[in-house]
């Protein structure tokens, strides 16, 4: 977004009659630090306190974002983010949207950023800006990488690059996987695998289907196993515990199948978060505001 557009937004906000101040826009981030190429989901909640139903989404740009770097430089979107969906929001109700900002903005440069959402409500002649949030983009430290070919690519060979990185997050060491398409202009995706410990290096094996298997120590006696496919999907997750002298480890058998041997498999709720959410612009069902 250009600086002139931001000035226009401020002018519009200044002209809003006080009698139409019954809509609220709030934004939230689940974390304040992200790795480059990681999904950056922002939750936008819109609340109607006007005492009447309000139509929302008549124009494609009814919801937009102002993004600034630490030095105040405005960051323009590289691709348009479409909030989508025309709907009517009843009074005393709210709607929640989850939007992946990494789909529209280039966060390749590490640094601190400030984010504000701006919503237009033409029916009540109102433009509202949310309060601002700050977050950081960090490089992370690469601890391993490997390039492998994709099976079933007969005509032209295709390759992907797997990388493991770690970064400090709220005084904890978090482990990430990065999956990058080696084709020119190919995309890369990063997502967290979980918290690790600094004194234990993760084990990793790429199997015959080009899936990446990672086993890393997540606590004094706990180990997390994850399996990631070339589409950057986390397709399996398990937690093991060290028992006696039996420590879990990865093993490739004679059929080139990767298994976890040793340790004790723990049945925990961690398996319910095995697959990272496929983020997109979504309309949630409006809910009554408590």
GUPA-971461 format. One line per 5 residues: number of its first residue (from 1); for each residue x, y, z of N, C-alpha, C. Coordinates in nm, 3 decimals. Each point is the difference from the previous one (the first is absolute). Example, Ala and Ser with C-alpha at 12.3 -4.5 7.8 and 13.67 -1.06 7.14 Angstrom:
residues 2
1> 1.319 -0.569 0.780 -0.089 0.119 0.000 0.090 0.120 0.000 | -0.035 0.105 -0.072 0.082 0.119 0.006 -0.077 0.109 0.073
END
This chain:
residues 290
1> 0.083 -0.118 0.000 -0.083 0.118 0.000 0.087 0.123 0.000 | -0.030 0.099 -0.088 0.083 0.118 -0.009 -0.030 0.095 0.114 | 0.098 0.088 0.030 -0.014 0.092 0.111 -0.121 0.090 -0.018 | -0.028 0.041 -0.127 -0.114 0.086 -0.025 -0.130 -0.066 0.041 | -0.010 -0.133 -0.022 -0.119 -0.072 0.040 -0.016 -0.001 0.150
6> 0.112 -0.008 0.073 -0.006 0.002 0.146 -0.049 0.135 0.049 | 0.047 0.109 -0.064 -0.045 0.133 0.039 -0.148 0.014 -0.023 | -0.049 -0.052 -0.114 -0.142 0.005 -0.029 -0.080 -0.073 0.105 | 0.049 -0.116 0.043 -0.068 -0.075 0.104 -0.012 0.081 0.128 | 0.108 0.068 0.038 -0.004 0.081 0.121 -0.099 0.113 -0.012
11> -0.010 0.060 -0.119 -0.097 0.107 -0.021 -0.141 -0.052 0.015 | -0.025 -0.116 -0.060 -0.132 -0.060 0.012 -0.036 -0.028 0.144 | 0.096 -0.051 0.075 -0.026 -0.029 0.141 -0.034 0.127 0.075 | 0.067 0.109 -0.034 -0.024 0.125 0.070 -0.139 0.055 -0.029 | -0.059 -0.037 -0.116 -0.129 0.054 -0.038 -0.117 -0.087 0.045
16> 0.028 -0.111 0.065 -0.108 -0.089 0.043 -0.083 0.068 0.109 | -0.133 0.014 -0.021 -0.084 0.057 0.105 0.001 -0.088 0.125 | 0.002 0.061 0.115 0.007 -0.076 0.125 -0.123 -0.087 0.021 | -0.112 0.035 -0.063 -0.123 -0.077 0.019 0.006 -0.136 -0.066 | 0.102 -0.021 -0.089 0.013 -0.127 -0.069 0.116 -0.082 0.056
21> 0.036 0.021 0.125 0.114 -0.071 0.058 -0.039 -0.128 0.068 | -0.091 -0.079 -0.063 -0.049 -0.120 0.067 0.053 -0.129 -0.062 | 0.100 0.009 -0.086 0.065 -0.118 -0.054 0.140 -0.010 0.059 | 0.046 -0.121 0.023 0.134 -0.019 0.058 0.078 -0.099 -0.085 | 0.130 0.028 -0.019 0.090 -0.088 -0.074 0.121 -0.029 0.088
26> 0.024 -0.127 0.026 0.113 -0.042 0.084 0.081 -0.105 -0.075 | 0.132 0.003 0.020 0.087 -0.099 -0.063 0.084 -0.069 0.107 | 0.042 -0.122 -0.032 0.077 -0.079 0.096 0.096 -0.091 -0.075 | 0.122 -0.015 0.054 0.098 -0.095 -0.049 0.025 -0.104 0.109 | 0.017 -0.125 -0.039 0.025 -0.105 0.098 0.140 0.006 0.057
31> 0.091 0.069 -0.070 0.137 0.012 0.048 0.057 0.131 -0.053 | 0.111 0.042 0.058 0.060 0.128 -0.039 0.131 -0.016 -0.076 | 0.042 -0.123 -0.024 0.124 -0.024 -0.072 -0.022 -0.110 -0.103 | 0.040 0.027 -0.125 -0.020 -0.094 -0.109 0.132 -0.018 -0.076 | 0.018 -0.120 -0.056 0.112 -0.029 -0.088 -0.036 0.043 -0.142
36> 0.100 0.042 -0.077 -0.026 0.031 -0.140 -0.067 -0.118 -0.071 | -0.099 0.029 -0.081 -0.078 -0.098 -0.078 -0.101 -0.076 0.085 | -0.011 0.033 0.127 -0.101 -0.064 0.085 -0.135 0.065 -0.026 | -0.105 -0.077 0.011 -0.133 0.058 -0.008 -0.018 0.105 0.109 | -0.071 0.107 -0.034 -0.021 0.107 0.096 -0.149 0.030 0.009
41> -0.072 -0.082 0.077 -0.146 0.016 0.008 -0.039 0.112 0.097 | -0.084 0.090 -0.046 -0.054 0.104 0.086 -0.150 -0.025 0.013 | -0.049 0.006 0.123 -0.143 -0.017 0.027 -0.065 0.137 0.012 | -0.102 0.023 -0.080 -0.072 0.128 0.000 -0.141 -0.026 0.052 | -0.037 0.071 0.106 -0.135 -0.010 0.055 -0.073 0.131 -0.023
46> -0.117 -0.009 -0.061 -0.084 0.118 -0.026 -0.127 -0.014 0.082 | -0.030 0.101 0.079 -0.115 -0.004 0.090 -0.096 0.113 -0.035 | -0.127 -0.034 -0.005 -0.105 0.096 -0.032 -0.074 0.040 0.128 | 0.016 0.124 0.039 -0.070 0.053 0.118 -0.096 0.113 -0.039 | -0.038 0.002 -0.127 -0.077 0.113 -0.052 -0.149 -0.007 0.034
51> -0.048 -0.118 0.042 -0.142 -0.014 0.027 -0.081 -0.034 -0.124 | 0.066 -0.027 -0.112 -0.067 -0.034 -0.125 0.092 -0.093 -0.080 | -0.055 -0.082 -0.090 0.086 -0.081 -0.087 0.080 0.089 -0.093 | 0.125 -0.041 -0.029 0.087 0.077 -0.087 0.054 -0.093 -0.109 | -0.012 0.043 -0.126 0.054 -0.077 -0.111 0.151 0.024 -0.009
56> 0.073 -0.107 -0.021 0.146 0.007 -0.005 0.049 -0.072 -0.125 | 0.103 0.057 -0.062 0.065 -0.067 -0.112 -0.054 0.034 -0.137 | -0.064 0.118 -0.016 -0.051 0.036 -0.132 0.113 0.023 -0.100 | 0.116 0.044 0.047 0.114 0.021 -0.088 0.113 -0.095 0.038 | 0.088 -0.029 -0.097 0.106 -0.099 0.024 0.105 0.051 0.098
61> 0.008 0.132 0.017 0.102 0.057 0.090 -0.061 0.051 0.130 | -0.112 -0.061 0.041 -0.064 0.049 0.122 0.087 -0.022 0.124 | 0.089 -0.098 -0.007 0.095 -0.024 0.109 0.140 0.003 -0.058 | 0.085 0.086 0.056 0.138 0.013 -0.047 0.093 0.012 0.120 | 0.130 0.003 -0.029 0.099 0.005 0.107 0.103 0.108 -0.030
66> 0.041 0.070 0.104 0.114 0.091 -0.007 0.117 -0.067 0.070 | 0.111 -0.014 -0.071 0.118 -0.066 0.054 0.118 0.095 -0.010 | 0.069 0.018 0.113 0.116 0.088 0.004 0.118 -0.071 0.061 | 0.121 0.033 -0.050 0.123 -0.049 0.061 0.035 0.088 0.120 | 0.105 -0.040 0.071 0.040 0.072 0.121 0.029 0.147 -0.030
71> 0.058 0.029 -0.116 0.037 0.137 -0.033 -0.117 0.082 -0.054 | -0.120 -0.056 0.002 -0.117 0.072 -0.047 -0.030 -0.017 -0.148 | 0.086 -0.073 -0.071 -0.023 -0.023 -0.143 -0.123 -0.088 -0.021 | -0.089 0.047 -0.086 -0.122 -0.076 -0.030 0.035 -0.117 -0.092 | -0.045 -0.120 0.036 0.024 -0.120 -0.080 -0.122 -0.026 -0.087
76> 0.020 0.004 -0.129 -0.110 -0.024 -0.093 -0.022 -0.149 -0.019 | -0.124 -0.039 -0.024 -0.031 -0.141 -0.025 0.052 -0.040 -0.137 | 0.064 -0.116 -0.009 0.047 -0.050 -0.129 -0.114 -0.065 -0.078 | -0.101 -0.048 0.071 -0.120 -0.054 -0.062 -0.120 0.046 0.079 | -0.110 0.021 -0.070 -0.121 0.048 0.067 -0.057 -0.107 0.093
81> -0.034 0.043 0.119 -0.066 -0.090 0.095 -0.150 0.028 -0.007 | -0.075 -0.098 -0.041 -0.145 0.016 -0.013 -0.069 -0.059 0.122 | -0.064 0.082 0.080 -0.068 -0.053 0.119 -0.121 -0.084 -0.036 | -0.062 0.029 -0.116 -0.107 -0.086 -0.050 -0.127 0.002 0.082 | -0.105 -0.048 -0.062 -0.124 -0.026 0.071 -0.084 0.121 0.030
86> -0.120 0.009 -0.056 -0.095 0.105 0.036 -0.102 -0.062 0.094 | -0.022 0.065 0.111 -0.091 -0.055 0.099 -0.060 0.113 0.082 | -0.098 -0.034 0.079 -0.066 0.095 0.088 0.028 -0.038 0.145 | 0.050 0.095 0.074 0.035 -0.025 0.140 -0.107 0.059 0.090 | -0.066 -0.088 0.074 -0.105 0.044 0.090 0.056 0.084 0.115
91> -0.085 0.080 0.058 0.042 0.079 0.115 0.035 -0.090 0.117 | 0.095 0.043 0.081 0.047 -0.076 0.116 0.064 -0.132 -0.040 | 0.050 -0.007 -0.125 0.068 -0.120 -0.048 0.139 0.037 -0.051 | 0.082 -0.101 -0.017 0.135 0.023 -0.052 0.033 -0.109 -0.102 | 0.093 0.031 -0.088 0.048 -0.096 -0.098 0.152 -0.003 0.009
96> 0.058 -0.118 -0.019 0.145 -0.018 0.011 0.054 -0.047 -0.134 | 0.106 0.065 -0.047 0.068 -0.041 -0.123 0.145 -0.030 0.032 | 0.054 -0.105 -0.061 0.141 -0.033 0.013 0.065 0.017 -0.137 | 0.099 0.087 -0.008 0.063 0.035 -0.127 0.150 -0.020 0.012 | 0.058 -0.071 -0.096 0.143 -0.025 -0.002 0.068 0.115 -0.073
101> 0.067 0.087 0.075 0.064 0.117 -0.060 0.117 -0.038 -0.089 | 0.059 -0.117 0.022 0.114 -0.040 -0.083 -0.042 -0.025 -0.144 | -0.130 -0.015 -0.026 -0.047 -0.017 -0.136 0.002 0.130 -0.078 | 0.006 0.114 0.071 -0.006 0.128 -0.069 0.119 0.091 0.022 | 0.082 -0.028 0.103 0.112 0.088 0.033 0.131 -0.077 -0.004
106> 0.105 0.072 -0.034 0.134 -0.058 -0.004 0.068 0.024 0.135 | 0.018 -0.108 0.075 0.065 0.010 0.130 0.141 -0.059 -0.004 | 0.068 0.015 -0.113 0.134 -0.057 -0.014 0.104 0.078 0.079 | -0.031 0.124 0.034 0.095 0.083 0.074 -0.028 -0.010 0.149 | 0.095 -0.052 0.079 -0.021 -0.005 0.145 -0.014 0.140 0.057
111> -0.075 0.011 0.109 -0.018 0.129 0.064 -0.130 0.004 0.077 | -0.031 0.117 0.055 -0.124 0.021 0.075 -0.102 0.069 -0.089 | -0.125 -0.041 0.013 -0.107 0.053 -0.082 -0.117 0.041 0.089 | -0.077 0.098 -0.049 -0.121 0.046 0.068 -0.118 -0.020 -0.094 | -0.107 -0.064 0.049 -0.114 -0.037 -0.082 -0.128 0.064 0.053
116> -0.080 0.054 -0.093 -0.131 0.056 0.032 -0.099 -0.046 -0.106 | -0.120 -0.036 0.042 -0.107 -0.036 -0.094 -0.094 0.120 -0.016 | -0.048 0.018 -0.122 -0.095 0.109 -0.030 -0.122 -0.061 -0.068 | -0.118 0.026 0.056 -0.125 -0.055 -0.054 -0.093 0.113 -0.042 | -0.064 -0.020 -0.117 -0.095 0.099 -0.052 -0.142 -0.054 0.013
121> -0.088 0.086 0.049 -0.142 -0.035 0.013 -0.082 0.108 -0.071 | -0.014 -0.009 -0.133 -0.068 0.106 -0.075 -0.145 0.022 0.042 | -0.067 -0.104 0.045 -0.141 0.013 0.035 -0.021 0.100 0.112 | 0.099 0.012 0.090 -0.011 0.097 0.109 0.105 0.110 -0.014 | 0.058 0.011 -0.123 0.097 0.105 -0.031 0.112 0.004 0.103
126> 0.064 -0.116 0.019 0.097 -0.011 0.109 0.125 -0.074 -0.047 | 0.116 0.050 0.040 0.129 -0.068 -0.019 0.067 -0.008 0.136 | 0.040 -0.121 0.040 0.057 -0.020 0.133 0.134 -0.070 -0.012 | 0.096 0.048 0.078 0.131 -0.066 0.010 0.010 -0.070 0.135 | 0.058 -0.118 -0.002 0.023 -0.073 0.124 0.119 0.062 0.075
131> 0.019 -0.043 0.121 0.125 0.033 0.069 0.114 -0.075 -0.068 | 0.122 0.050 0.016 0.116 -0.058 -0.068 0.065 -0.110 0.082 | 0.056 -0.098 -0.070 0.078 -0.106 0.062 0.139 -0.001 -0.061 | 0.099 -0.038 0.079 0.136 -0.012 -0.051 0.043 -0.146 0.004 | 0.085 -0.038 -0.097 0.054 -0.134 -0.004 0.137 0.005 -0.067
136> 0.076 -0.107 0.016 0.136 -0.007 -0.054 0.012 -0.113 -0.101 | 0.079 0.023 -0.104 0.040 -0.104 -0.094 0.148 -0.027 0.024 | 0.036 -0.126 0.025 0.139 -0.036 0.029 0.046 -0.105 -0.101 | 0.131 -0.007 -0.017 0.056 -0.096 -0.097 -0.004 -0.144 0.052 | 0.026 -0.019 0.127 0.018 -0.134 0.050 0.139 -0.052 -0.035
141> 0.042 -0.105 0.067 0.132 -0.060 -0.023 -0.017 -0.135 -0.067 | 0.057 -0.014 -0.119 -0.011 -0.127 -0.072 0.095 -0.102 0.060 | -0.051 -0.118 0.031 0.083 -0.105 0.059 0.017 -0.120 -0.092 | -0.077 -0.005 -0.109 0.012 -0.112 -0.095 -0.082 0.032 -0.124 | 0.045 -0.050 -0.114 -0.081 0.006 -0.122 0.043 -0.109 -0.097
146> -0.092 -0.039 -0.086 0.029 -0.102 -0.101 -0.097 0.015 -0.116 | 0.050 -0.020 -0.122 -0.082 0.005 -0.120 -0.032 -0.143 -0.042 | -0.124 -0.025 -0.037 -0.038 -0.134 -0.045 -0.095 0.012 -0.119 | 0.000 -0.104 -0.083 -0.090 -0.003 -0.115 -0.136 -0.052 0.039 | -0.100 0.039 -0.078 -0.136 -0.045 0.026 -0.029 -0.125 -0.082
151> -0.059 -0.102 0.061 -0.031 -0.123 -0.075 -0.113 0.024 -0.100 | 0.003 -0.075 -0.108 -0.108 0.007 -0.098 0.010 0.117 -0.095 | 0.113 0.069 -0.004 0.019 0.111 -0.094 0.082 -0.053 -0.117 | -0.069 -0.048 -0.103 0.067 -0.071 -0.109 0.063 0.093 -0.102 | -0.077 0.096 -0.051 0.048 0.085 -0.109 0.112 0.092 0.046
156> -0.027 0.077 0.101 0.098 0.095 0.051 0.021 -0.025 0.148 | 0.124 -0.015 0.039 0.029 -0.025 0.142 -0.038 0.122 0.082 | -0.062 -0.024 0.114 -0.037 0.107 0.093 0.067 -0.026 0.134 | 0.041 0.109 0.063 0.072 -0.012 0.126 -0.057 0.096 0.103 | 0.012 -0.039 0.126 -0.036 0.088 0.109 0.116 0.004 0.099
161> 0.004 0.105 0.078 0.103 0.016 0.101 -0.065 0.001 0.139 | 0.037 -0.097 0.081 -0.043 -0.002 0.140 0.106 0.069 0.086 | -0.045 0.079 0.096 0.092 0.062 0.095 -0.061 -0.006 0.139 | 0.085 -0.014 0.099 -0.040 0.012 0.140 0.065 0.126 0.056 | -0.080 0.078 0.072 0.049 0.123 0.061 -0.047 0.005 0.144
166> 0.069 0.081 0.080 -0.054 0.026 0.132 0.015 0.148 0.031 | -0.084 0.047 0.092 0.002 0.140 0.041 -0.056 0.007 0.141 | 0.045 0.099 0.075 -0.050 0.021 0.135 -0.136 0.068 -0.006 | -0.094 -0.053 0.077 -0.135 0.055 0.004 -0.048 -0.002 0.144 | -0.016 0.120 0.060 -0.043 0.011 0.139 0.088 -0.085 0.091
171> 0.133 0.013 -0.018 0.100 -0.069 0.081 0.000 -0.150 -0.021 | -0.066 -0.046 -0.105 0.002 -0.142 -0.035 0.059 -0.016 -0.139 | 0.064 -0.115 -0.022 0.059 -0.030 -0.130 -0.103 -0.074 -0.083 | -0.043 0.061 -0.109 -0.102 -0.060 -0.085 0.063 -0.052 -0.128 | -0.039 -0.122 -0.040 0.052 -0.064 -0.120 -0.099 0.018 -0.115
176> 0.053 0.034 -0.119 -0.082 0.023 -0.118 0.049 -0.089 -0.115 | -0.091 -0.029 -0.092 0.037 -0.065 -0.125 -0.034 0.096 -0.114 | 0.088 0.003 -0.099 -0.022 0.082 -0.119 0.000 -0.092 -0.121 | -0.103 0.011 -0.082 -0.011 -0.079 -0.122 -0.003 0.098 -0.117 | 0.099 -0.009 -0.088 0.012 0.095 -0.111 0.003 -0.073 -0.132
181> -0.076 0.050 -0.096 0.001 -0.052 -0.137 0.126 0.052 -0.068 | 0.081 -0.090 -0.056 0.125 0.040 -0.061 -0.017 0.059 -0.139 | -0.120 -0.003 -0.056 -0.023 0.061 -0.130 0.013 0.151 0.012 | 0.035 0.064 -0.110 0.016 0.146 -0.001 -0.135 0.064 0.035 | 0.003 0.088 0.097 -0.123 0.065 0.043 -0.086 -0.087 0.089
186> 0.052 -0.115 0.041 -0.077 -0.089 0.085 -0.022 0.057 0.138 | -0.104 -0.048 0.064 -0.037 0.051 0.131 0.068 -0.079 0.110 | 0.009 0.065 0.115 0.053 -0.065 0.120 -0.101 0.019 0.112 | -0.006 -0.100 0.088 -0.093 0.009 0.112 0.071 -0.049 0.125 | -0.019 0.076 0.107 0.061 -0.032 0.130 -0.111 -0.015 0.102
191> 0.011 -0.102 0.085 -0.093 -0.010 0.112 0.070 -0.067 0.118 | -0.044 0.030 0.122 0.067 -0.052 0.119 -0.033 -0.147 0.024 | 0.102 -0.074 0.047 -0.021 -0.139 0.039 -0.023 -0.014 0.149 | 0.052 0.094 0.078 -0.017 -0.005 0.145 0.123 0.053 0.070 | -0.006 0.003 0.132 0.112 0.046 0.080 0.102 -0.112 0.018
196> 0.127 0.035 -0.012 0.106 -0.098 0.016 0.094 0.040 0.112 | 0.107 -0.074 0.013 0.102 0.029 0.101 0.132 0.024 -0.073 | 0.081 0.087 0.057 0.122 0.042 -0.068 0.111 -0.105 0.003 | -0.009 -0.096 0.093 0.109 -0.095 0.016 -0.019 -0.128 -0.080 | -0.103 -0.008 -0.083 -0.026 -0.123 -0.075 -0.033 0.035 -0.145
201> 0.077 -0.054 -0.094 -0.023 0.026 -0.141 -0.111 -0.092 -0.052 | -0.091 0.053 -0.083 -0.107 -0.085 -0.053 0.051 -0.102 -0.100 | -0.061 -0.119 0.001 0.027 -0.100 -0.103 -0.092 0.026 -0.118 | 0.046 -0.032 -0.121 -0.083 0.021 -0.118 0.035 -0.103 -0.107 | -0.103 -0.049 -0.069 0.016 -0.095 -0.110 -0.103 0.034 -0.106
206> 0.042 0.000 -0.128 -0.093 0.014 -0.112 -0.024 -0.139 -0.058 | -0.127 -0.039 -0.010 -0.030 -0.136 -0.044 -0.015 -0.007 -0.152 | -0.040 -0.116 -0.050 -0.007 -0.024 -0.145 -0.112 0.078 -0.066 | -0.097 0.050 0.076 -0.108 0.083 -0.056 0.031 0.148 0.013 | 0.122 0.032 0.043 0.047 0.138 0.020 -0.068 0.069 0.118
211> -0.057 -0.078 0.092 -0.049 0.056 0.125 0.118 0.017 0.096 | -0.006 0.106 0.079 0.103 0.026 0.100 -0.049 -0.045 0.137 | 0.081 -0.082 0.067 -0.030 -0.046 0.136 0.098 0.068 0.095 | -0.053 0.059 0.107 0.083 0.071 0.097 -0.035 -0.049 0.140 | 0.102 -0.029 0.079 -0.017 -0.037 0.140 0.087 0.094 0.082
216> -0.060 0.075 0.093 0.076 0.096 0.078 -0.044 -0.003 0.146 | 0.094 0.033 0.087 -0.029 -0.001 0.143 -0.074 0.127 0.036 | -0.120 -0.015 0.059 -0.084 0.114 0.032 -0.006 0.031 0.149 | 0.061 -0.085 0.081 0.001 0.020 0.144 0.104 -0.090 0.064 | 0.013 0.004 0.132 0.102 -0.083 0.066 -0.011 -0.148 -0.032
221> -0.125 -0.051 -0.017 -0.018 -0.142 -0.028 -0.093 -0.024 -0.119 | -0.038 0.104 -0.071 -0.096 -0.014 -0.109 0.066 0.029 -0.135 | -0.050 -0.071 -0.103 0.049 0.014 -0.137 -0.121 0.010 -0.092 | 0.004 0.092 -0.095 -0.108 0.016 -0.097 0.045 -0.052 -0.136 | -0.088 -0.078 -0.063 0.023 -0.050 -0.135 -0.100 0.068 -0.093
226> 0.049 0.049 -0.114 -0.089 0.060 -0.100 0.039 -0.052 -0.138 | -0.099 -0.003 -0.088 0.022 -0.040 -0.139 -0.059 0.108 -0.090 | 0.081 0.052 -0.090 -0.039 0.110 -0.088 0.012 -0.046 -0.144 | -0.101 0.029 -0.083 0.009 -0.040 -0.141 0.049 0.117 -0.086 | 0.030 -0.024 -0.129 0.055 0.106 -0.086 -0.096 0.116 -0.024
231> -0.128 -0.016 0.038 -0.096 0.109 -0.015 -0.007 0.087 0.125 | 0.099 -0.016 0.087 0.009 0.078 0.125 -0.120 -0.026 0.090 | -0.042 -0.126 0.005 -0.108 -0.040 0.088 0.055 -0.091 0.110 | -0.036 0.031 0.122 0.040 -0.082 0.114 -0.102 -0.112 0.013 | 0.037 -0.121 -0.041 -0.098 -0.107 -0.015 0.001 -0.098 0.117
236> 0.098 0.007 0.087 0.001 -0.089 0.116 0.078 0.065 0.112 | -0.045 -0.024 0.122 0.069 0.054 0.117 -0.024 -0.094 0.118 | 0.107 -0.033 0.068 -0.011 -0.087 0.118 0.097 0.049 0.106 | -0.029 -0.036 0.123 0.090 0.034 0.110 0.044 -0.128 0.070 | 0.131 -0.011 0.025 0.058 -0.115 0.068 0.067 0.045 0.129
241> 0.015 -0.095 0.091 0.064 0.030 0.129 0.117 -0.093 0.023 | 0.105 0.055 0.056 0.116 -0.079 0.037 -0.034 -0.085 0.122 | 0.020 -0.129 -0.010 -0.027 -0.092 0.111 0.122 -0.086 0.025 | 0.055 0.011 0.121 0.119 -0.077 0.032 0.113 0.039 -0.093 | 0.060 -0.099 -0.063 0.106 0.027 -0.096 -0.047 -0.001 -0.143
246> -0.131 -0.004 -0.021 -0.056 -0.007 -0.135 -0.032 0.140 -0.051 | 0.081 0.047 -0.093 -0.019 0.133 -0.057 -0.055 -0.014 -0.141 | -0.105 0.075 -0.037 -0.053 -0.011 -0.135 0.099 0.051 -0.105 | -0.002 -0.064 -0.117 0.087 0.043 -0.110 -0.064 -0.043 -0.132 | 0.042 0.064 -0.108 -0.050 -0.035 -0.132 0.081 -0.114 -0.059
251> -0.071 -0.089 -0.073 0.068 -0.111 -0.064 -0.062 -0.027 -0.136 | 0.084 -0.015 -0.102 -0.044 -0.034 -0.136 0.015 -0.150 -0.018 | -0.113 -0.071 -0.025 0.008 -0.146 -0.011 0.037 -0.044 -0.141 | 0.000 -0.130 -0.025 0.043 -0.055 -0.128 -0.093 0.039 -0.115 | -0.124 0.035 0.030 -0.095 0.043 -0.102 -0.002 0.152 -0.017
256> 0.102 0.067 0.057 0.013 0.146 -0.007 -0.118 0.072 0.065 | -0.055 -0.062 0.104 -0.107 0.062 0.079 0.060 0.051 0.130 | -0.034 0.120 0.038 0.054 0.061 0.121 -0.092 -0.031 0.117 | 0.059 -0.047 0.108 -0.073 -0.028 0.123 0.071 0.065 0.118 | -0.076 0.018 0.107 0.058 0.044 0.127 0.016 -0.124 0.087
261> 0.123 -0.027 0.043 0.025 -0.115 0.087 0.048 0.052 0.135 | -0.033 -0.075 0.104 0.040 0.040 0.135 -0.098 0.099 0.060 | 0.016 0.023 0.129 -0.089 0.091 0.070 -0.140 -0.057 0.013 | -0.090 0.081 0.055 -0.140 -0.040 0.020 -0.089 0.104 -0.066 | -0.091 -0.046 -0.086 -0.093 0.089 -0.068 -0.101 0.053 0.100
266> -0.016 0.131 0.004 -0.096 0.064 0.089 -0.124 0.038 -0.079 | -0.116 -0.029 0.055 -0.126 0.041 -0.060 -0.039 0.133 0.060 | 0.017 0.107 -0.078 -0.026 0.133 0.053 -0.080 0.082 -0.098 | -0.051 0.114 0.047 -0.079 0.089 -0.085 0.084 0.070 -0.104 | 0.134 -0.015 0.009 0.087 0.065 -0.099 -0.031 -0.048 -0.141
271> -0.051 -0.120 -0.014 -0.025 -0.054 -0.133 -0.114 0.073 -0.068 | -0.085 0.069 0.078 -0.112 0.073 -0.059 0.046 0.124 -0.075 | 0.125 0.044 0.019 0.049 0.119 -0.068 0.106 -0.040 -0.104 | -0.015 -0.121 -0.053 0.103 -0.051 -0.090 0.008 0.080 -0.129 | -0.113 0.044 -0.055 0.001 0.067 -0.129 -0.018 0.149 0.018
276> 0.094 0.081 -0.049 -0.016 0.144 0.009 -0.124 0.045 -0.076 | -0.069 0.103 0.046 -0.121 0.044 -0.069 0.030 0.051 -0.140 | -0.087 -0.035 -0.095 0.013 0.053 -0.135 -0.072 0.134 -0.001 | 0.076 0.106 0.014 -0.058 0.131 0.020 -0.048 0.060 -0.131 | -0.111 0.066 0.007 -0.053 0.075 -0.114 -0.093 0.104 0.055
281> -0.043 0.089 -0.086 -0.097 0.099 0.043 -0.132 -0.071 0.021 | -0.055 0.010 0.118 -0.121 -0.074 0.031 -0.102 0.088 0.068 | -0.124 -0.034 -0.020 -0.108 0.062 0.075 -0.045 -0.098 0.107 | 0.010 0.039 0.125 -0.054 -0.083 0.106 -0.148 0.030 0.017 | -0.072 -0.093 0.058 -0.140 0.025 0.029 -0.010 0.107 0.108
286> -0.075 0.108 -0.023 -0.010 0.104 0.102 -0.048 -0.059 0.132 | 0.060 0.044 0.106 -0.034 -0.049 0.133 -0.042 0.114 0.088 | -0.092 -0.026 0.090 -0.045 0.103 0.091 0.112 0.040 0.092 | 0.014 0.129 0.019 0.105 0.049 0.087 -0.041 -0.017 0.145 | 0.081 -0.064 0.085 -0.040 -0.023 0.138 -0.012 0.132 0.074
END
